[in-house]
Amino acid sequence: MLRKVITWAIVIFIIYYLATDPTGAAHALQSAFNGLRSAGNSLARFVNKL
C-alpha cells in the first residue's frame, strides 16, 4: 500500500513540475537523453575495442 502511495506521489509531482516549469522539464529531459547517448557511445566504443 505504501509503495502505491509513493508511486502516485511521484507521478503527481512530475505532472506538477511539467505543468509549472516546462522549460526546466525540457532541460532535464534533454540532459537525461544526452547522458543515455553518452553511455551508449561509451558502450559501443568498448565493444568495438574487444
C-alpha positions in Angstrom: 0.0 0.0 0.0 2.8 2.4 0.9 4.5 1.7 -2.3 1.4 2.6 -4.3 1.0 5.9 -2.4 4.7 6.8 -3.0 4.4 5.9 -6.7 1.3 8.1 -7.1 3.0 10.9 -5.2 6.0 10.8 -7.6 3.7 10.8 -10.7 1.7 13.8 -9.4 4.9 15.6 -8.6 6.2 15.0 -12.1 3.0 16.2 -13.7 3.0 19.3 -11.4 6.7 20.0 -12.4 5.9 19.7 -16.1 2.9 22.0 -15.8 4.6 24.7 -13.8 8.1 24.7 -15.4 8.1 23.3 -18.9 11.4 24.9 -19.8 13.1 23.3 -16.8 11.5 20.0 -17.6 12.7 20.2 -21.2 16.3 20.8 -20.0 16.1 17.9 -17.5 14.8 15.6 -20.3 17.5 16.8 -22.7 20.2 16.2 -20.1 18.9 12.7 -19.5 18.9 11.9 -23.2 22.4 13.3 -23.5 23.5 11.0 -20.7 22.0 8.0 -22.3 23.6 8.9 -25.6 27.0 9.2 -24.0 26.5 5.9 -22.2 25.6 4.2 -25.5 28.6 5.7 -27.3 30.9 4.5 -24.5 29.4 1.1 -24.6 29.8 1.0 -28.4 33.5 2.0 -28.2 34.1 -0.6 -25.5 32.5 -3.4 -27.7 34.5 -2.2 -30.7 37.7 -2.5 -28.8 37.0 -6.1 -28.0 
